[in-house]
């Protein structure tokens, strides 16, 4: 005796075309908005699409993107580095002091400043990982410490050629021309060196965080540190690496600023913390990942750069820039969390 085939079973329903379209739009929303902004500003001001202006935009956001990728790594482990702006500003002063006062050359200055950034990151890690100080409190304390420390060697003065030192003597050093090339030269006369550095850092960190075991451990530590530790991960070492990397990248950003302006300005880096954090958070919305990611951070920095550059070319008041940044951040976070929750 044979039984008739069971015709009662049902296959899993296929997602409706409208749902797929909505999901695609949500994941691509930042790219769609970015393309829309470029077209809008190009129509309103044809000079916007000029290659020199586009390179200028990328050069302007390079430092923010580089520092933001460091912040992204600390966010990935469930932490937050508030000291990056102070590290970057201190690096500007340290690079200038090394050349103007100590007479260092370009190679020595770069090595010194990167080592300084790594050291600050290691101190952050010591406070957070070993002494169990909450990350926000530890990095906030380091931020205040560095903000004051950078002013002490010069008694609060900016550092430039002919600097009068606190003891009344005059510094005899100058900026190494090879150092200034970091912030002022271009590849083939088109692509600025800071843009090349930004792309290099982004590619290396993208591969590290998205394609390697270390990257998986970073996100595992941030997702559930206890489970990651029970699975065999050395979470203390992973968190230490993250803060050291963040400090080093912040120092690299400071080097680029110093090489671009050719002086150690006591007010340099004032907005780098907020801008880099904003880029990192806007990155949550890129591709709908809803997590820290290097690609999203770079796109977030470029998005804000395009918007501010376009508004400047249209003669928008300068005092509206912070409002625009805040509006973009609110929109990105609403898109990332609010829309997704509504769909759920």
Secondary structure, DSSP 8 states (H G I E B T S, - for coil): ----------------HHHHHHHHHHHTHHHHHHHHHHHHHHHH-GGGGSHHHHHHHHHHHHHHHHHHHHHHHHHHTT---TTHHHHHHHHHHHHHHHHHTS---HHHHHHHHHHHHHHHHHHHHIIIIIS---HHHHHHHHHHHHHHHHHHTTTT--B-TT-B-TTS-B------HHHHHHHH-EETTTEEHHHHHHHHHHHHHHHHHHHSHHHHHHHHHHH-HHHHHHTT--HHHHHHHHHHHHHHHHHHHHHHHHHHHSSB-TTTTTTHHHHHHHHHHHGGGGGG--S--HHHHHHHHHHHHHHHHHHHHTT--GGGHHHHHHHHHHHHHIIIIIHHHHH-
